[in-house]
Amino acid sequence: MTLTQLPKKITSLIAEMIALDLQPYSLVGNIGFNRLLEYLKPQYSLPSPSYFSRTAIPGMYNNVKQIIMAHLKEAESGVVHFTSGIWMSSQTREYLTLTAHWVTFASAVRPHCEDHHCSALLDVSQIDCDYSGNSIQKQLECWWEAWVTSIGLQIGITVTDNPSIGKMLSEGEHSSVQCFSHTVNLIVSEAIKSQRMVQNLLSIARKLCERVHRSPRAREKLAELQKEYELPQHQLIQDVPSKWSTSFHMLERLIEQKRAVNEVSIECNFRELISCDQWEVMQSVCHVLRPFDAASREMSAHMSTLSQVIPMIHILSRKVEMLFGETMGIDTMLKSLKEAMASPLSATLHDPRYIFPTLLDPHYKASLFTEEEAEQYRQDLIRELEILNSTSEDTATSNGCDSGSPLKDTGTCCTNKEREERKAT
């Protein structure tokens, strides 16, 4: 790097630091920061904050956007799918997010990448607390136009955990599905609330972990007992009450450290003492929550697909049935889980948006359906593909292309209106 290139490189690195570390533009005006730069490179002249806000950062954004657009253009079948939600910051400000997901098997942009699943956060925008469905729809439509439809790509399925977004999309022409992990979280949270004994157990466990965390003496004694009993040198976990998965990990850690925790509670005169029956209930609760925790993590993974949802529902349903004979003291919680698996999730088992991916997945094919269901779903899939092919040909003809020429499969469902019109003819 030449001396003339060095100032540009330093300026670029400062812009990256502002963007990656979420630093304010006023950083470049701080006395300490300027002294550091003067010491490292006395000849360097630091640009003003307005240069970074009006030129450097917007320039970085445009460069990144062009790279992502190049990746998006390589999406198989020209279809991009999305996840969208509303996120609340620590300042209680709400933001609408849109993330793109697509598959690329042959890429010129990243030729040696073995991961065919691609994703990118496209945009984040602050919204008012009293937002409406129309305002969200306009914002999403604006983003889709800027990132997808303007370059000839098609909008696929949008996965969301927000009911307002889901309702807005379902009322329009965009296909959407509820986030499976979010649905599981709601089901488990309600099941935990339904069992008073479990609620009381979590309250005791939470207070005990908090006491150990705040007491140097208790932490020191716990460490001594862990060495004496050859237990893992792990600290107790403090959960977030609104997130059942953290409560599950808190209980698992207590069970792991049971012998040491009992002695610490007695020696430090804790009011919270876990009885033998409560330890048994704790074991049962963990036994129930373990498969749901595994399901949530698996379905939140980067490689998860819609084809895994129906198999996962069957697995969890069977597990809940088995747990009635393997647990004690939590029958109400199990009944709540059983009812939820049979009610809110039952519609998913008959939804084509989940059935077709499952049929096409070589891991499952028709193994999860009866012979009659499998045959019916195969015929439905064939009809759907015929409609897609016909729609693609019509689109190509209207654009001045020969209808007999080979076309690339769009890979998306047509609108309900188009489907009904074609069925009628």
C-alpha positions in Angstrom: 0.0 0.0 0.0 1.4 3.4 -1.0 1.5 6.5 1.2 -1.2 8.1 -1.0 -3.5 5.1 -0.5 -3.1 5.0 3.3 -5.4 8.0 4.2 -8.2 6.4 2.1 -7.7 3.1 3.8 -7.9 4.7 7.3 -11.1 6.6 6.4 -12.6 3.4 5.0 -11.7 1.5 8.2 -13.3 4.2 10.4 -16.5 4.1 8.3 -16.5 0.3 8.8 -16.1 0.7 12.5 -19.0 3.2 12.7 -21.2 0.8 10.7 -20.2 -2.5 12.3 -20.0 -1.3 15.9 -23.1 0.9 15.6 -21.1 4.0 16.7 -22.5 7.5 16.3 -21.1 9.8 13.7 -20.0 12.1 16.5 -17.3 9.5 17.3 -14.9 11.2 14.8 -15.2 14.4 16.7 -14.2 12.9 20.1 -11.0 14.3 21.5 -9.7 11.0 22.6 -10.3 9.4 19.3 -8.5 12.2 17.4 -5.6 12.0 19.8 -5.2 8.3 19.1 -5.2 8.9 15.3 -2.8 11.8 15.6 -0.4 9.5 17.6 -0.7 6.6 15.1 -0.6 8.8 11.9 0.2 12.5 12.5 -0.1 13.3 8.8 -3.7 12.0 8.5 -6.5 14.5 8.4 -9.7 13.1 9.7 -12.9 14.0 7.7 -15.8 15.7 9.3 -18.8 13.7 10.7 -21.0 14.9 7.8 -18.6 13.2 5.4 -19.2 9.9 7.0 -23.0 10.4 7.3 -23.5 11.8 3.8 -20.8 10.1 1.7 -18.8 7.2 3.3 -21.6 5.2 5.0 -24.1 5.7 2.1 -21.4 4.6 -0.3 -20.8 1.4 1.8 -24.5 0.7 1.8 -24.7 1.0 -2.0 -21.7 -1.3 -2.5 -23.2 -3.9 -0.2 -26.6 -3.6 -1.9 -25.1 -4.2 -5.3 -23.4 -7.3 -4.0 -26.6 -8.7 -2.5 -28.5 -7.9 -5.7 -25.9 -9.9 -7.6 -26.6 -12.8 -5.2 -30.3 -12.5 -5.5 -30.2 -12.6 -9.3 -28.8 -16.2 -9.0 -31.9 -17.4 -7.0 -33.1 -20.8 -8.4 -36.2 -20.3 -10.5 -36.0 -16.6 -9.9 -37.9 -16.9 -6.6 -37.0 -15.3 -3.3 -38.7 -16.1 0.0 -38.8 -14.0 3.1 -39.0 -13.8 6.9 -40.5 -10.6 8.4 -41.3 -9.5 11.9 -41.5 -6.6 14.3 -38.6 -6.2 16.7 -38.5 -4.1 19.8 -35.3 -2.4 20.9 -34.2 -1.9 24.5 -35.6 1.7 24.1 -39.0 0.2 23.3 -38.9 1.4 19.8 -40.4 -1.0 17.2 -38.8 -1.9 13.9 -40.1 -3.8 10.9 -37.6 -6.2 9.4 -37.4 -8.1 6.1 -34.9 -10.9 5.4 -34.6 -12.6 2.1 -34.0 -16.4 1.7 -33.1 -18.1 -1.5 -31.3 -21.2 -2.9 -28.4 -21.1 -5.4 -26.9 -24.3 -6.8 -24.6 -22.8 -9.4 -23.1 -19.5 -8.4 -20.7 -17.3 -10.3 -20.5 -14.9 -7.4 -19.4 -17.5 -4.8 -18.4 -20.6 -6.9 -16.7 -22.6 -4.2 -19.5 -22.3 -1.5 -21.0 -25.6 -0.5 -24.0 -24.0 1.3 -26.7 -23.5 -1.2 -29.1 -21.8 1.3 -28.6 -18.0 1.2 -30.0 -15.2 3.3 -29.6 -11.5 3.7 -31.3 -8.9 5.9 -32.6 -6.4 3.3 -34.0 -3.6 5.4 -35.0 -2.4 8.9 -37.3 0.5 9.4 -38.7 2.1 12.6 -42.5 2.1 12.8 -45.0 3.9 15.0 -46.4 2.1 18.1 -49.9 2.6 16.6 -48.9 1.1 13.2 -51.6 -0.3 11.0 -51.7 -3.2 8.5 -51.8 -0.7 5.6 -48.6 1.0 6.7 -46.8 -2.3 7.1 -48.0 -3.5 3.7 -46.8 -0.3 2.0 -43.4 -0.6 3.6 -43.1 -4.3 2.5 -44.3 -3.6 -1.0 -41.7 -0.8 -1.3 -38.9 -3.1 -0.1 -40.1 -5.9 -2.5 -40.1 -3.5 -5.4 -36.6 -2.2 -4.6 -35.0 -5.6 -4.0 -37.0 -8.2 -6.0 -39.5 -7.3 -8.6 -37.5 -4.4 -10.0 -34.8 -7.0 -11.2 -37.3 -9.5 -12.5 -37.5 -11.8 -9.5 -40.6 -13.2 -7.9 -41.9 -13.0 -4.4 -42.3 -16.4 -2.8 -43.6 -17.3 0.7 -43.1 -15.0 3.7 -42.7 -16.6 7.1 -43.6 -14.4 10.1 -44.2 -14.6 13.8 -46.3 -11.5 13.8 -50.1 -12.0 13.5 -50.6 -8.5 12.0 -48.2 -9.2 9.2 -49.6 -12.7 8.6 -53.2 -11.3 8.4 -52.1 -8.5 6.1 -50.3 -10.9 3.7 -53.1 -13.5 3.7 -55.7 -10.8 2.8 -53.5 -9.8 -0.1 -52.0 -11.8 -2.9 -48.9 -12.8 -1.0 -48.5 -16.2 0.5 -47.4 -16.4 4.1 -47.0 -19.0 6.9 -46.7 -18.8 10.6 -43.2 -19.3 12.0 -43.2 -22.9 13.4 -40.7 -22.1 16.2 -42.8 -19.2 17.3 -45.9 -21.4 17.4 -44.1 -24.0 19.4 -43.0 -21.3 21.9 -46.6 -20.1 22.3 -47.8 -23.7 22.9 -45.2 -24.5 25.5 -45.6 -21.2 27.3 -49.3 -21.8 27.7 -48.7 -25.4 28.8 -46.3 -24.2 31.6 -48.9 -21.6 32.7 -51.6 -24.2 32.9 -49.8 -26.2 35.7 -49.6 -24.4 39.0 -47.1 -26.8 40.4 -44.7 -26.1 37.6 -45.2 -22.3 38.1 -44.3 -22.7 41.8 -41.3 -24.8 41.0 -40.0 -22.3 38.5 -40.4 -19.5 41.1 -38.4 -21.4 43.7 -35.7 -22.4 41.2 -35.5 -18.8 40.0 -35.0 -17.4 43.5 -32.5 -20.0 44.4 -30.3 -19.3 41.3 -30.6 -15.6 42.0 -29.4 -16.0 45.6 -26.4 -18.1 44.6 -25.6 -15.5 41.9 -25.6 -12.7 44.4 -23.8 -14.4 47.3 -20.0 -14.7 47.0 -20.1 -17.2 49.8 -22.7 -19.4 48.1 -20.7 -19.3 44.8 -17.5 -20.2 46.6 -19.2 -23.1 48.4 -20.8 -24.3 45.2 -17.4 -24.4 43.5 -15.9 -26.3 46.4 -18.7 -28.9 46.3 -18.4 -29.3 42.5 -14.7 -30.3 43.0 -15.5 -32.5 45.9 -18.3 -34.4 44.1 -16.6 -34.2 40.7 -19.4 -32.2 39.1 -19.0 -30.1 36.0 -17.6 -26.6 36.9 -20.7 -24.8 35.7 -22.5 -21.8 37.2 -26.2 -21.8 37.8 -28.3 -20.3 35.0 -30.7 -17.4 35.6 -33.6 -17.6 33.3 -35.7 -15.0 31.5 -39.3 -15.7 32.7 -40.8 -14.8 29.4 -38.6 -17.3 27.5 -39.4 -20.9 28.5 -36.3 -22.2 26.8 -34.1 -20.3 29.3 -36.2 -21.8 32.2 -35.7 -25.2 30.8 -31.9 -24.7 30.7 -32.1 -23.3 34.3 -33.8 -26.5 35.5 -31.4 -28.8 33.6 -28.5 -27.1 35.2 -30.0 -27.4 38.7 -30.5 -31.1 38.1 -26.9 -31.5 37.0 -25.8 -29.7 40.2 -28.5 -31.3 42.4 -26.2 -32.7 45.1 -24.1 -29.4 45.4 -27.2 -27.2 45.3 -28.9 -29.0 48.1 -25.9 -28.6 50.4 -25.4 -25.0 49.5 -29.0 -24.2 50.2 -28.8 -25.7 53.7 -25.4 -24.3 54.6 -26.2 -20.8 53.4 -29.6 -20.9 55.2 -31.6 -20.3 52.0 -35.4 -20.1 52.4 -35.7 -21.8 49.1 -35.2 -25.5 49.6 -36.2 -28.0 46.9 -37.9 -31.1 48.2 -37.6 -34.6 46.9 -41.0 -34.4 45.2 -40.1 -31.2 43.6 -36.9 -32.7 42.2 -39.0 -35.4 40.7 -41.3 -32.9 39.1 -38.3 -31.0 37.9 -37.0 -34.1 36.2 -40.5 -34.6 34.6 -40.7 -31.0 33.3 -37.2 -31.3 31.7 -38.2 -34.6 30.2 -41.2 -32.9 28.6 -39.5 -29.7 27.4 -36.4 -31.4 26.0 -38.0 -32.5 22.7 -39.7 -29.1 22.2 -36.4 -27.3 22.8 -34.7 -29.5 20.3 -37.5 -28.9 17.8 -37.3 -25.1 18.2 -33.5 -25.2 17.7 -33.8 -27.4 14.6 -36.5 -25.4 13.0 -34.6 -22.2 13.6 -31.5 -23.5 12.0 -30.1 -21.9 8.8 -30.8 -25.1 6.8 -34.4 -25.7 8.0 -37.2 -26.0 5.4 -41.0 -26.2 5.2 -40.7 -29.9 4.5 -39.6 -30.5 8.1 -42.7 -29.1 9.7 -45.2 -32.0 9.2 -42.6 -34.6 10.3 -41.8 -32.5 13.4 -45.5 -32.3 14.4 -45.8 -36.1 14.2 -42.7 -36.5 16.3 -43.8 -34.1 19.0 -47.3 -35.6 19.1 -46.1 -39.1 19.6 -43.6 -37.9 22.2 -46.4 -36.2 24.2 -48.5 -39.4 24.2 -45.5 -41.4 25.5 -44.8 -38.9 28.3 -48.0 -39.5 30.1 -46.6 -42.8 31.4 -43.1 -41.5 31.9 -43.7 -38.4 34.1 -45.3 -37.5 37.4 -47.2 -34.4 38.7 -47.6 -32.6 35.4 -50.6 -34.2 33.7 -52.3 -30.8 33.2 -49.3 -29.5 31.4 -49.2 -32.6 29.2 -52.9 -32.3 28.4 -52.4 -28.7 27.4 -49.6 -29.8 25.0 -51.7 -32.6 23.6 -54.7 -30.3 22.9 -52.4 -27.8 21.3 -50.8 -30.4 19.0 -54.3 -31.6 18.0 -55.8 -28.1 17.5 -53.6 -25.2 16.4 -51.2 -27.4 14.5 -53.7 -29.8 13.0 -54.5 -27.5 10.2 -50.8 -27.5 9.1 -51.1 -31.2 8.4 -53.6 -30.5 5.6 -52.0 -27.3 4.2 -50.5 -27.6 0.7 -47.8 -25.2 1.5 -46.4 -27.8 3.9 -47.7 -31.0 2.2 -46.0 -30.4 -1.2 -42.5 -29.7 0.2 -42.9 -32.9 2.3 -43.9 -35.0 -0.7 -40.9 -33.6 -2.7 -38.4 -34.1 0.1 -36.6 -37.4 -0.5 -36.3 -37.9 3.3 -40.1 -38.3 3.7 -41.9 -38.4 0.4 -45.4 -40.0 1.1 -44.3 -41.9 4.2 -46.3 -39.6 6.6 -49.6 -39.9 4.7 -52.1 -42.6 4.2 -52.3 -44.2 0.7 -55.5 -42.3 0.0 -54.0 -39.0 1.2 -50.8 -39.6 -0.7 -52.6 -40.2 -4.0 -54.8 -37.2 -3.5 -51.9 -34.9 -2.7 -49.9 -36.2 -5.7 -52.8 -35.3 -8.0 -53.0 -31.9 -6.3 -49.3 -31.3 -6.8 -49.5 -32.3 -10.5 -52.4 -29.9 -11.1 -50.5 -27.1 -9.3 -47.4 -27.7 -11.5 -49.6 -27.6 -14.6 -51.1 -24.3 -13.5 -47.6 -22.9 -12.9 -46.4 -24.1 -16.3 -49.4 -22.6 -18.0 -49.1 -19.3 -16.2 -45.4 -19.2 -17.1 -46.2 -19.7 -20.8 -49.0 -17.0 -20.7 -46.6 -14.6 -19.1 -43.9 -15.3 -21.7 -46.4 -14.8 -24.5 -47.7 -11.5 -23.1 -44.1 -10.3 -23.0 -43.6 -11.1 -26.7 -41.9 -14.5 -26.2 -42.8 -17.6 -28.1 -45.0 -19.8 -26.0 -43.3 -22.9 -27.3 -39.9 -21.9 -26.2 -38.3 -23.5 -23.1 -39.1 -21.5 -20.0 -37.6 -21.5 -16.6 -40.0 -22.8 -14.0 -41.1 -20.0 -11.7 -41.4 -22.3 -8.7 -44.1 -20.2 -7.0 -47.9 -20.6 -6.5 -50.1 -18.4 -8.6 -52.7 -16.2 -7.0 -56.0 -17.6 -5.8 -57.8 -15.5 -8.5 -55.7 -17.0 -11.3 -56.1 -20.5 -9.9 -59.9 -20.3 -9.7 -60.0 -18.8 -13.3 -58.0 -21.7 -14.6 -60.0 -24.3 -12.8 -63.2 -22.8 -14.2 -61.9 -23.1 -17.8 
